[in-house]
Amino acid sequence: MSTATNVEATAVNTIEWLAAGSTSIVVPVYQRQYRWDIGGCERLLSDVRAVAAEDDAHRHFIGSILSAHDTAAASDLILIDGQQRITTLMLLVASLHHAVKDSDPALAAELERVLVRHDDPTRTKLRPHDAWAELYESVVLDRRGDADRESRFDDNYAFFRSQIHAEEAPSIWRGLRRLEHVSITLGAQANAQQIFESLNSTGEPLRDHELIHNYILMGLTHSEQLDVESRFWLPIERHTGEAIGAFWRHFLVMTTGREVAANGEHGVYSAFRHSFPHVDLEHLRAHAEVWRHYAEIYGVLLDPTTEPDAEIARQLGYVNTFGRSAYPLVLAASSDYRRGVIERAELLETLEWIQTLYLRRTLVNLPNERLIARLCRARLDGRDALARAFARITPSDERVSAVLKYSELPHAAYVLGRLQGVDDTADFDIEHVVPPVPGDAWSGDGVRPWIEYTDDEQNSHRALAPTLGNVTLLEQGLTERVFGSSYPVKRDEAYARSSVAATRELADVAAWDTAAISARTVRLTADLLRIWARPALPEIDDDGLTPILDAVRRRGWPAGWEREFDYVEYRGERWEVPDVKYLFNRVFRRAWTDTTDAARAYCAAHGGPIYDEMAWKGQWDALDDSHFLYMGWDSNYMMSAVQGVLEESGIASEVFVKYSYIGNVM
């Protein structure tokens, strides 16, 4: 049997291992911050008490501790895995030491051997990361003073002090001396990262950015780690803060042009290792310069007020309205601008395209996920390729116009701010001219109160209340003054006094009703389409949606087909209709109800498909007591009739079909 030469594993007594010699146990810079909470401390103390109560033969196993000798300082033992347990044990020993140092000098001396170096009692045996070493040492060496601070070291130490009394100290010490672990010491050729990942497959998982941190530093000497940590990693942390995990994901989406999972089996870390399979010191420093560059930009994206160019800062703030999913593309464009690869105008154009894409897709209820990687890939082929990629997934003017008539306005403060020229909307409210829930006394003309409106009138007003035409920005003080008032009061007391020109224009409208809302929607829609303009290219895909007038007329379908459409979008509604036959039936039913005159005109001009009686045998569907829709047509006729009646009704531009897979193939 062969003998392992790169890994030495020995079962040891934990307290003796900690107290032996003058070796310092060093927590390397790549280790995550100390995290154990009170619950973990409570379990540890419970285990110590339990084993203390048993006879002398009993021991308690606390797992394995992975370490390696520092090649630059032979007396230092680098703690690769076990920092959380060892630190907590040291805090427990420190609390015990401080509890008995005045009453039991002999026990205090034994405890001190665990806490401090023999050759220098001012140095702790455990040396944490430099960023929090002073904090840890002030707790262990009992020199905290009266500092008002918060840390896990302080919290956990305070817990142990509250639980341990001097009379219990001998028992706790007995339990501590019965702790054991497997000490794993690595040789020079051992793969520390692989062993570390195996040991951390259970217990509290490391986050992706912590694994990346370990991966890039673990193969370096301690002095090299300190250099890379201070020059590169700490600036990256400083720029990205709590968003460091998101930074690495967005950086990898940008560089790979592929979506990277944010959860699951460490998708970000796996993608990082695939992108950077070798991180020796020479390559690491070159890569780290790039990482730091993008982290600095990322910090500006997180806080656009730090951007010195006012217009770029404003546009970055606008992009943040839609979250951070576009950051990979913004990172790439911003970096190119900083490095002189593109002009300022192209960066601003890209930021505008991003806003247009997200706003328009949100308006028409399309998902905004998994869009950016493809745009990052397209950008590699130049501006024109990026413009075409945006155009293919940005909804058209016609579709957006249709939805704006009937749908609630998303991101209202952002949209109205840009439409109405208000850069900072913090002191403004979103004012609904018709309240979402009008009171009985509310009136649109000052004559008829809401309670006298018919049910149809009330329903129409409520439906339009959250739409573009019925909302505006209004100063908070004016909003409070006229809250709940009828339109004439709000018009004279608030709208006429607003500093926002678009709001003051409402003062010129005598009465507020659905016609006024619709007219204002038309005016504002034109402005919206101008500000959030899609790239001026002839091609458009609308994410697979086809305007009804461009829908394919088919003679028939092969045997075994299942569905022609995934869905149909009808004036902002989503219809689950599988094929043109169902679409034909539903469109003519709606036409007969909503646009009866147009339906009659179409049927008179084309000899059907609605008739006054069921004049021949076949499949008919009753629309009312005296009108019937004949269903026995082929698919070509049905699609032509659907297109014709919608065009006759003037709403064809507001209807779209989304073909299924087989529909696209056919």
Wavefront OBJ file of the C-alpha trace (Angstrom):
o trace
v 0.000 0.000 0.000
v 1.389 3.408 -0.981
v 1.711 6.200 1.572
v 0.344 9.701 1.076
v 3.134 12.261 0.942
v 1.264 15.541 0.418
v -1.381 15.243 3.125
v -0.702 14.347 6.758
v -3.773 13.678 8.927
v -3.530 13.087 12.679
v -6.140 12.879 15.415
v -5.146 15.388 18.091
v -6.388 16.942 21.295
v -7.637 20.383 20.254
v -6.540 22.314 23.335
v -3.062 20.763 23.318
v -2.774 21.501 19.599
v -3.680 25.141 20.210
v -1.375 25.534 23.205
v 1.705 23.782 21.807
v 4.914 25.680 20.987
v 5.281 29.214 19.764
v 3.624 28.692 16.372
v 1.108 31.286 15.272
v -2.078 30.084 13.615
v -2.617 32.545 10.758
v -5.972 33.106 9.081
v -5.098 33.810 5.427
v -6.469 36.878 3.690
v -8.755 34.885 1.384
v -10.836 33.562 4.283
v -14.332 34.919 4.718
v -15.180 37.117 7.674
v -15.982 35.535 11.018
v -19.673 34.605 10.943
v -20.698 32.318 13.768
v -23.859 33.502 15.475
v -25.176 33.002 19.018
v -26.886 29.776 17.982
v -23.569 28.208 16.984
v -21.960 29.376 20.218
v -24.834 27.915 22.218
v -24.398 24.521 20.553
v -20.637 24.549 21.157
v -21.040 25.404 24.832
v -23.708 22.725 25.183
v -21.350 20.124 23.660
v -18.533 21.181 26.009
v -20.793 20.896 29.058
v -22.103 17.529 27.904
v -18.669 15.957 27.458
v -17.497 17.480 30.751
v -20.282 15.620 32.535
v -19.138 12.235 31.175
v -16.353 10.045 32.530
v -12.702 10.522 31.599
v -12.856 8.166 28.614
v -15.307 10.342 26.687
v -14.195 12.751 23.955
v -16.036 15.142 21.627
v -14.993 15.334 17.965
v -15.234 18.808 16.370
v -14.298 17.804 12.808
v -11.166 18.391 10.773
v -8.857 21.392 10.701
v -6.926 21.984 7.480
v -3.638 23.877 7.604
v -0.326 24.280 5.821
v 3.077 25.608 6.813
v 3.836 29.025 5.378
v 6.803 28.703 3.029
v 7.879 32.260 3.867
v 7.617 31.915 7.669
v 8.191 28.402 8.984
v 6.758 29.187 12.415
v 3.383 30.169 10.954
v 0.628 27.635 10.372
v -1.818 28.821 7.678
v -5.387 27.926 8.651
v -7.066 26.899 5.394
v -10.252 25.471 6.878
v -11.545 25.684 10.447
v -11.323 29.424 11.060
v -14.911 29.698 12.317
v -14.565 26.866 14.866
v -11.103 27.841 16.086
v -12.042 31.509 16.471
v -15.152 30.604 18.462
v -13.150 28.256 20.679
v -10.663 31.056 21.336
v -13.507 33.394 22.330
v -14.828 30.715 24.706
v -11.375 30.227 26.238
v -10.941 34.015 26.525
v -14.254 34.420 28.339
v -13.273 31.590 30.701
v -9.846 33.166 31.270
v -11.312 36.556 32.104
v -13.851 34.964 34.445
v -11.166 33.275 36.618
v -8.026 35.405 36.256
v -8.579 37.041 39.634
v -9.982 34.035 41.517
v -7.934 31.108 40.126
v -4.444 32.161 38.922
v -3.355 28.576 38.157
v -6.293 27.896 35.823
v -5.883 31.357 34.311
v -2.260 30.514 33.448
v -3.306 27.287 31.683
v -5.928 29.166 29.688
v -3.447 31.880 28.780
v -1.181 29.268 27.159
v -3.969 28.646 24.642
v -4.618 32.301 23.914
v -1.177 33.933 23.574
v 2.261 33.038 22.277
v 4.775 31.750 24.824
v 7.540 33.981 23.501
v 5.390 37.125 23.323
v 2.365 37.344 25.659
v 1.201 40.479 23.831
v 0.538 38.446 20.655
v -2.439 36.123 20.305
v -1.858 32.565 19.079
v -4.584 33.048 16.486
v -3.861 35.868 14.019
v -7.007 36.805 12.082
v -7.217 38.671 8.809
v -5.527 42.074 9.132
v -8.859 43.820 8.507
v -10.255 42.627 11.818
v -7.167 41.453 13.763
v -7.143 44.448 16.081
v -10.826 43.960 16.866
v -10.302 40.276 17.708
v -7.187 40.894 19.805
v -8.874 43.622 21.829
v -11.538 41.097 22.855
v -9.203 38.190 23.604
v -6.654 40.334 25.457
v -9.426 42.114 27.396
v -8.583 45.613 26.271
v -11.879 46.608 24.711
v -12.324 49.668 26.897
v -15.665 51.393 26.676
v -15.797 51.396 22.885
v -19.353 51.442 21.527
v -19.136 49.011 18.641
v -20.777 45.976 17.083
v -19.035 42.814 15.902
v -19.484 39.050 15.993
v -16.392 38.838 18.193
v -17.970 41.118 20.784
v -21.393 39.491 20.559
v -20.159 35.920 20.925
v -17.672 36.786 23.671
v -20.460 38.564 25.571
v -22.668 35.487 25.202
v -20.003 33.207 26.674
v -19.334 35.628 29.545
v -23.039 35.742 30.340
v -23.274 31.940 30.411
v -20.089 31.026 32.330
v -19.599 31.766 36.023
v -16.371 31.328 37.963
v -17.673 28.329 39.916
v -18.395 26.476 36.648
v -14.961 27.213 35.171
v -13.281 23.911 36.191
v -16.074 21.927 34.557
v -15.920 23.958 31.328
v -12.138 23.571 31.248
v -12.519 19.832 31.690
v -14.903 19.725 28.732
v -12.597 21.828 26.566
v -9.690 19.475 27.216
v -11.811 16.593 25.897
v -12.267 18.149 22.450
v -10.530 16.434 19.548
v -10.135 17.072 15.860
v -8.303 15.658 12.863
v -5.392 17.927 12.020
v -4.757 17.820 8.269
v -1.445 19.368 7.279
v -0.723 19.846 3.580
v 2.574 19.236 1.868
v 4.059 21.476 -0.786
v 2.453 19.585 -3.709
v -1.051 19.218 -2.265
v -3.990 20.883 -4.064
v -5.226 23.094 -1.256
v -8.179 24.492 -3.218
v -9.541 21.051 -4.130
v -9.225 19.822 -0.550
v -10.770 23.030 0.763
v -13.806 22.674 -1.552
v -14.277 19.036 -0.513
v -14.211 19.913 3.182
v -16.697 22.740 2.622
v -19.222 20.579 0.771
v -21.121 20.301 4.064
v -21.919 22.870 6.712
v -22.579 26.525 5.954
v -21.801 26.953 2.251
v -19.429 29.597 1.031
v -20.820 32.155 -1.335
v -19.540 32.397 -4.891
v -17.418 35.487 -4.332
v -15.840 33.870 -1.251
v -14.902 30.822 -3.329
v -13.452 33.111 -6.010
v -11.478 34.931 -3.313
v -10.062 31.660 -2.017
v -9.357 30.341 -5.506
v -7.226 33.264 -6.659
v -5.188 33.563 -3.441
v -4.820 30.060 -2.062
v -1.854 29.078 -4.224
v 0.206 32.112 -3.204
v 2.540 32.584 -0.270
v 1.197 34.593 2.642
v 3.215 37.677 1.636
v 1.974 37.403 -1.968
v -1.583 37.046 -0.687
v -1.215 40.224 1.352
v 0.069 42.084 -1.715
v -2.739 40.937 -4.037
v -5.310 41.450 -1.314
v -4.306 45.059 -0.636
v -3.709 46.124 -4.242
v -6.598 44.385 -5.935
v -9.157 42.511 -3.857
v -9.788 45.163 -1.207
v -10.370 47.864 -3.886
v -12.798 45.493 -5.612
v -14.645 45.003 -2.321
v -14.612 48.730 -1.650
v -16.121 49.587 -5.037
v -18.769 46.842 -5.059
v -19.662 46.542 -1.366
v -22.517 44.155 -0.637
v -23.043 43.731 -4.381
v -19.696 41.966 -4.886
v -21.417 38.669 -5.726
v -23.546 40.397 -8.377
v -20.452 42.133 -9.722
v -18.720 38.846 -10.480
v -21.835 37.449 -12.160
v -22.299 40.529 -14.320
v -18.595 40.648 -15.160
v -18.745 37.039 -16.355
v -21.925 37.609 -18.394
v -20.135 40.514 -20.068
v -16.934 38.610 -20.828
v -18.465 35.255 -21.818
v -21.614 36.457 -23.573
v -23.532 33.715 -21.763
v -26.096 33.783 -19.002
v -24.590 32.837 -15.641
v -26.816 31.352 -12.954
v -26.976 33.418 -9.773
v -27.883 30.459 -7.586
v -27.667 26.693 -7.545
v -24.387 24.829 -7.595
v -22.079 27.846 -7.467
v -22.707 28.797 -11.089
v -20.733 32.041 -10.816
v -17.721 30.351 -9.261
v -17.794 27.570 -11.859
v -17.939 30.117 -14.672
v -15.040 32.020 -13.110
v -12.852 28.912 -12.902
v -13.690 28.079 -16.501
v -12.727 31.584 -17.619
v -9.569 31.708 -15.482
v -8.211 28.160 -15.216
v -4.730 29.355 -14.247
v -4.143 32.020 -11.618
v -0.399 31.965 -11.051
v 1.019 35.219 -9.706
v 2.078 36.676 -13.055
v -1.273 36.070 -14.771
v -3.193 36.925 -11.616
v -1.791 40.418 -11.401
v -2.648 41.085 -15.060
v -6.196 39.771 -14.619
v -6.640 41.609 -11.335
v -5.870 44.942 -12.980
v -8.808 44.300 -15.301
v -11.092 43.155 -12.464
v -10.283 46.272 -10.469
v -10.989 48.459 -13.525
v -14.465 46.973 -13.964
v -15.153 47.023 -10.221
v -14.478 50.760 -10.215
v -17.011 51.219 -13.019
v -19.450 48.947 -11.177
v -19.241 51.203 -8.157
v -20.300 54.129 -10.351
v -23.254 52.110 -11.677
v -24.327 51.403 -8.102
v -24.062 55.097 -7.239
v -24.307 57.255 -10.388
v -23.799 60.421 -8.341
v -20.081 59.559 -8.320
v -19.919 59.908 -12.123
v -18.364 63.324 -12.979
v -20.167 63.653 -16.332
v -23.639 64.974 -15.422
v -25.453 63.577 -18.462
v -23.902 60.125 -18.134
v -24.753 60.160 -14.427
v -28.348 61.051 -15.246
v -28.669 58.249 -17.786
v -27.105 55.725 -15.410
v -29.646 56.729 -12.800
v -32.403 56.154 -15.335
v -31.045 52.687 -16.173
v -31.153 51.812 -12.459
v -34.931 52.273 -12.596
v -35.052 48.794 -14.099
v -32.655 47.133 -11.666
v -29.168 45.828 -12.342
v -29.747 43.181 -14.990
v -28.378 45.449 -17.754
v -25.084 46.041 -15.924
v -23.017 43.624 -18.074
v -23.761 45.688 -21.174
v -23.324 48.995 -19.332
v -19.980 47.783 -17.962
v -18.735 46.957 -21.451
v -19.848 50.240 -22.977
v -18.588 52.323 -20.053
v -15.195 50.637 -20.144
v -14.857 51.246 -23.880
v -15.732 54.906 -23.384
v -13.202 55.322 -20.564
v -10.505 53.687 -22.675
v -11.299 55.826 -25.723
v -12.631 52.940 -27.828
v -16.024 54.597 -28.383
v -17.267 58.179 -28.277
v -19.406 59.597 -25.489
v -22.397 59.770 -27.845
v -22.303 56.012 -28.414
v -22.290 55.311 -24.679
v -25.302 57.593 -24.173
v -27.042 55.975 -27.140
v -26.552 52.527 -25.620
v -27.945 53.700 -22.278
v -30.995 55.104 -24.067
v -31.524 51.857 -25.989
v -31.411 49.900 -22.741
v -34.098 52.092 -21.196
v -36.232 51.836 -24.315
v -35.930 48.063 -24.364
v -36.889 47.600 -20.723
v -39.677 50.173 -20.644
v -41.337 48.994 -23.830
v -41.131 45.326 -22.872
v -42.517 46.116 -19.424
v -45.371 48.048 -21.005
v -46.410 45.144 -23.221
v -45.861 42.602 -20.432
v -42.878 40.810 -21.944
v -40.200 39.345 -19.637
v -36.934 41.247 -19.279
v -34.861 38.265 -18.168
v -32.105 36.667 -20.219
v -31.743 39.506 -22.721
v -28.391 41.055 -21.914
v -26.027 38.209 -22.773
v -27.179 38.207 -26.392
v -26.725 41.976 -26.549
v -23.203 41.651 -25.147
v -22.438 39.130 -27.896
v -23.907 41.389 -30.575
v -21.891 44.354 -29.341
v -18.678 42.532 -30.160
v -19.590 42.964 -33.847
v -19.986 46.731 -33.554
v -22.632 49.372 -33.076
v -24.807 48.370 -36.037
v -24.987 44.762 -34.886
v -25.980 45.934 -31.410
v -28.670 48.196 -32.890
v -30.129 45.271 -34.856
v -30.076 43.074 -31.758
v -31.957 45.733 -29.781
v -34.472 46.229 -32.580
v -35.324 42.543 -32.747
v -36.431 42.425 -29.107
v -37.819 45.958 -28.640
v -41.606 46.203 -29.126
v -42.832 48.395 -31.965
v -44.431 51.825 -31.760
v -47.779 50.367 -32.805
v -47.785 47.767 -30.096
v -46.703 50.166 -27.367
v -49.304 52.708 -28.474
v -52.042 50.112 -28.215
v -51.062 49.037 -24.723
v -50.699 52.576 -23.377
v -54.397 53.169 -23.983
v -55.506 50.492 -21.565
v -52.658 49.452 -19.266
v -51.319 50.807 -15.998
v -48.231 52.958 -16.476
v -45.167 51.195 -15.006
v -42.314 53.127 -13.365
v -44.614 56.146 -13.341
v -42.246 58.574 -11.582
v -39.431 57.777 -14.022
v -41.642 57.983 -17.115
v -43.444 61.155 -16.086
v -40.198 62.745 -14.926
v -38.636 62.337 -18.352
v -41.823 63.224 -20.210
v -42.417 66.345 -18.126
v -38.812 67.496 -17.736
v -38.478 66.876 -13.989
v -35.031 65.461 -13.200
v -35.649 64.879 -9.492
v -39.138 63.586 -8.698
v -38.483 63.042 -4.980
v -40.711 65.962 -3.930
v -43.532 65.081 -6.332
v -46.449 62.661 -6.086
v -47.995 60.628 -8.874
v -51.318 62.407 -9.198
v -54.310 60.490 -10.604
v -56.741 63.002 -12.068
v -59.520 60.436 -11.768
v -58.751 58.768 -8.419
v -58.323 54.980 -8.524
v -61.277 54.750 -6.111
v -63.380 57.918 -6.443
v -65.588 58.964 -3.552
v -69.333 59.317 -4.076
v -69.022 63.120 -4.304
v -66.152 63.149 -6.820
v -67.035 64.803 -10.100
v -65.286 65.232 -13.414
v -67.264 68.342 -14.371
v -68.428 69.820 -11.058
v -72.048 69.037 -11.938
v -72.650 65.287 -11.762
v -71.255 63.458 -8.712
v -69.659 60.035 -9.071
v -72.622 58.305 -7.477
v -74.789 59.378 -10.427
v -72.436 57.948 -13.059
v -73.783 54.798 -14.729
v -72.071 51.487 -14.056
v -70.511 51.570 -17.524
v -69.209 55.094 -16.963
v -67.741 54.185 -13.595
v -66.089 51.059 -14.981
v -64.618 53.002 -17.907
v -63.183 55.679 -15.606
v -61.711 53.100 -13.213
v -60.135 51.195 -16.097
v -58.406 54.335 -17.365
v -57.394 55.708 -13.945
v -53.883 54.148 -13.881
v -53.108 54.835 -17.561
v -50.723 57.390 -19.029
v -53.417 59.911 -19.901
v -54.749 60.154 -16.342
v -51.517 60.586 -14.352
v -49.184 63.519 -13.862
v -46.561 64.842 -11.462
v -47.762 67.178 -8.727
v -45.916 68.800 -5.836
v -46.570 66.993 -2.565
v -47.918 70.092 -0.863
v -50.475 70.641 -3.624
v -51.447 66.962 -3.555
v -52.225 67.165 0.140
v -54.251 70.358 -0.346
v -56.687 68.813 -2.868
v -56.661 65.170 -1.822
v -60.023 63.567 -2.649
v -61.376 66.716 -4.334
v -63.330 66.775 -7.573
v -61.613 67.640 -10.814
v -62.638 71.324 -10.978
v -61.207 71.928 -7.494
v -57.935 70.140 -8.281
v -57.731 71.949 -11.614
v -58.009 75.424 -10.060
v -56.340 74.868 -6.674
v -53.471 72.562 -7.649
v -52.860 71.933 -11.347
v -52.898 75.609 -12.276
v -50.312 76.340 -9.566
v -47.886 73.519 -10.373
v -44.333 74.253 -11.522
v -44.642 71.399 -14.044
v -45.784 72.724 -17.404
v -47.503 69.476 -18.396
v -49.532 69.552 -15.180
v -50.494 73.210 -15.643
v -51.899 72.294 -19.060
v -54.626 70.351 -17.277
v -56.004 73.662 -16.070
v -57.105 74.365 -19.654
v -59.418 71.323 -19.741
v -62.948 72.241 -18.662
v -64.127 68.746 -17.673
v -62.352 65.462 -17.140
v -63.835 62.311 -18.646
v -62.754 59.271 -20.655
v -62.542 61.340 -23.840
v -60.156 63.799 -22.156
v -58.042 60.923 -20.855
v -57.873 59.322 -24.311
v -56.919 62.597 -25.981
v -54.142 63.212 -23.453
v -52.928 59.628 -23.873
v -52.516 60.190 -27.610
v -50.461 63.355 -27.055
v -48.234 61.837 -24.382
v -47.784 58.600 -26.313
v -46.212 60.545 -29.178
v -43.734 62.077 -26.734
v -43.024 58.713 -25.115
v -42.280 57.047 -28.444
v -39.936 59.910 -29.312
v -37.997 59.803 -26.012
v -37.879 56.013 -25.771
v -37.227 55.427 -29.458
v -36.209 51.990 -30.690
v -33.254 51.857 -33.107
v -34.391 53.230 -36.464
v -34.169 49.983 -38.422
v -36.777 48.311 -40.640
v -36.549 44.923 -38.982
v -38.637 44.171 -35.927
v -39.490 40.983 -34.139
v -41.293 42.079 -30.970
v -40.016 38.893 -29.352
v -41.854 36.665 -31.805
v -45.080 38.630 -31.911
v -46.490 39.261 -35.376
v -48.963 42.053 -36.174
v -52.252 40.458 -37.156
v -52.181 42.019 -40.614
v -48.875 40.237 -41.272
v -50.113 36.859 -40.010
v -49.711 33.971 -42.439
v -52.763 32.723 -44.302
v -52.576 28.951 -44.509
v -54.546 26.506 -46.606
v -54.530 23.840 -43.942
v -52.524 21.874 -41.434
v -50.926 18.430 -41.581
v -52.413 15.604 -39.551
v -51.219 15.534 -35.947
v -50.539 19.262 -35.476
v -51.374 20.549 -32.019
v -51.478 24.341 -31.936
v -50.752 27.224 -34.231
v -50.381 29.972 -31.608
v -48.802 30.177 -28.188
v -51.159 33.076 -27.538
v -52.758 36.128 -29.116
v -52.501 39.653 -27.726
v -55.738 41.528 -28.310
v -55.680 45.210 -27.307
v -53.547 44.491 -24.261
v -55.365 41.262 -23.370
v -53.646 37.892 -23.606
v -55.801 35.219 -25.226
v -54.964 31.530 -24.984
v -56.242 30.422 -28.394
v -54.561 27.425 -30.069
v -55.370 28.097 -33.724
v -57.061 30.371 -36.241
v -60.437 28.674 -35.810
v -60.617 29.670 -32.139
v -59.228 33.108 -32.987
v -61.845 33.581 -35.719
v -64.673 32.739 -33.303
v -63.392 34.989 -30.522
v -62.601 37.985 -32.737
v -66.025 37.968 -34.390
v -67.749 37.600 -31.031
v -65.854 40.637 -29.709
v -66.497 42.554 -32.936
v -70.215 41.876 -32.674
v -70.172 43.189 -29.087
v -67.634 46.039 -29.200
v -67.726 47.316 -32.797
v -71.099 46.148 -34.106
v -71.349 48.671 -36.963
v -67.934 47.695 -38.314
v -68.816 43.991 -38.064
v -72.072 44.597 -39.974
v -70.251 46.621 -42.623
v -67.631 43.938 -43.156
v -70.230 41.151 -43.428
v -72.342 43.198 -45.843
v -69.310 43.809 -48.082
v -68.076 40.217 -48.000
v -71.265 38.192 -47.756
v -70.614 36.888 -44.237
v -69.505 35.218 -42.086
v -72.354 36.509 -39.837
v -75.893 35.753 -41.044
v -79.458 36.419 -39.882
v -80.285 32.707 -39.876
v -78.623 29.295 -40.106
v -79.412 28.992 -43.830
v -77.664 25.664 -44.470
v -76.376 22.680 -42.597
v -72.975 22.934 -40.958
v -71.241 24.258 -37.834
v -72.826 27.468 -36.538
v -72.355 29.521 -33.389
v -75.107 31.800 -32.068
v -74.062 35.407 -31.385
v -77.541 36.395 -30.172
v -81.140 35.305 -30.837
v -81.082 36.400 -34.471
v -77.455 36.392 -35.628
v -75.218 33.398 -36.262
v -71.534 32.906 -37.076
v -70.768 30.211 -39.612
v -67.688 28.183 -38.583
v -67.251 25.844 -41.528
v -64.547 27.801 -43.340
v -60.998 26.787 -44.146
v -58.105 28.371 -42.258
v -57.185 30.692 -45.124
v -60.655 32.245 -45.186
v -60.766 32.516 -41.391
v -57.511 34.442 -41.165
v -58.560 36.751 -44.015
v -61.859 37.418 -42.253
v -60.144 38.101 -38.909
v -57.792 40.568 -40.562
v -60.625 42.180 -42.495
v -63.007 42.757 -39.611
v -60.215 44.104 -37.373
v -59.133 46.478 -40.121
v -62.743 47.561 -40.655
v -62.992 48.205 -36.880
v -59.802 50.274 -36.902
v -58.048 48.157 -34.252
v -55.899 45.832 -36.368
v -52.720 47.581 -35.163
v -53.594 46.554 -31.599
v -53.715 42.790 -32.214
v -50.703 40.464 -32.383
v -50.149 36.714 -32.644
v -47.346 34.687 -31.093
v -46.753 31.558 -33.120
v -45.980 28.277 -31.420
v -42.953 26.237 -32.415
v -44.901 24.302 -35.043
v -46.545 27.525 -36.155
v -43.140 29.015 -36.884
v -41.922 25.864 -38.629
v -44.986 25.715 -40.843
l 1 2 3 4 5 6 7 8 9 10 11 12 13 14 15 16 17 18 19 20 21 22 23 24 25 26 27 28 29 30 31 32 33 34 35 36 37 38 39 40 41 42 43 44 45 46 47 48 49 50 51 52 53 54 55 56 57 58 59 60 61 62 63 64 65 66 67 68 69 70 71 72 73 74 75 76 77 78 79 80 81 82 83 84 85 86 87 88 89 90 91 92 93 94 95 96 97 98 99 100 101 102 103 104 105 106 107 108 109 110 111 112 113 114 115 116 117 118 119 120 121 122 123 124 125 126 127 128 129 130 131 132 133 134 135 136 137 138 139 140 141 142 143 144 145 146 147 148 149 150 151 152 153 154 155 156 157 158 159 160 161 162 163 164 165 166 167 168 169 170 171 172 173 174 175 176 177 178 179 180 181 182 183 184 185 186 187 188 189 190 191 192 193 194 195 196 197 198 199 200 201 202 203 204 205 206 207 208 209 210 211 212 213 214 215 216 217 218 219 220 221 222 223 224 225 226 227 228 229 230 231 232 233 234 235 236 237 238 239 240 241 242 243 244 245 246 247 248 249 250 251 252 253 254 255 256 257 258 259 260 261 262 263 264 265 266 267 268 269 270 271 272 273 274 275 276 277 278 279 280 281 282 283 284 285 286 287 288 289 290 291 292 293 294 295 296 297 298 299 300 301 302 303 304 305 306 307 308 309 310 311 312 313 314 315 316 317 318 319 320 321 322 323 324 325 326 327 328 329 330 331 332 333 334 335 336 337 338 339 340 341 342 343 344 345 346 347 348 349 350 351 352 353 354 355 356 357 358 359 360 361 362 363 364 365 366 367 368 369 370 371 372 373 374 375 376 377 378 379 380 381 382 383 384 385 386 387 388 389 390 391 392 393 394 395 396 397 398 399 400 401 402 403 404 405 406 407 408 409 410 411 412 413 414 415 416 417 418 419 420 421 422 423 424 425 426 427 428 429 430 431 432 433 434 435 436 437 438 439 440 441 442 443 444 445 446 447 448 449 450 451 452 453 454 455 456 457 458 459 460 461 462 463 464 465 466 467 468 469 470 471 472 473 474 475 476 477 478 479 480 481 482 483 484 485 486 487 488 489 490 491 492 493 494 495 496 497 498 499 500 501 502 503 504 505 506 507 508 509 510 511 512 513 514 515 516 517 518 519 520 521 522 523 524 525 526 527 528 529 530 531 532 533 534 535 536 537 538 539 540 541 542 543 544 545 546 547 548 549 550 551 552 553 554 555 556 557 558 559 560 561 562 563 564 565 566 567 568 569 570 571 572 573 574 575 576 577 578 579 580 581 582 583 584 585 586 587 588 589 590 591 592 593 594 595 596 597 598 599 600 601 602 603 604 605 606 607 608 609 610 611 612 613 614 615 616 617 618 619 620 621 622 623 624 625 626 627 628 629 630 631 632 633 634 635 636 637 638 639 640 641 642 643 644 645 646 647 648 649 650 651 652 653 654 655 656 657 658 659 660 661 662 663 664 665 666
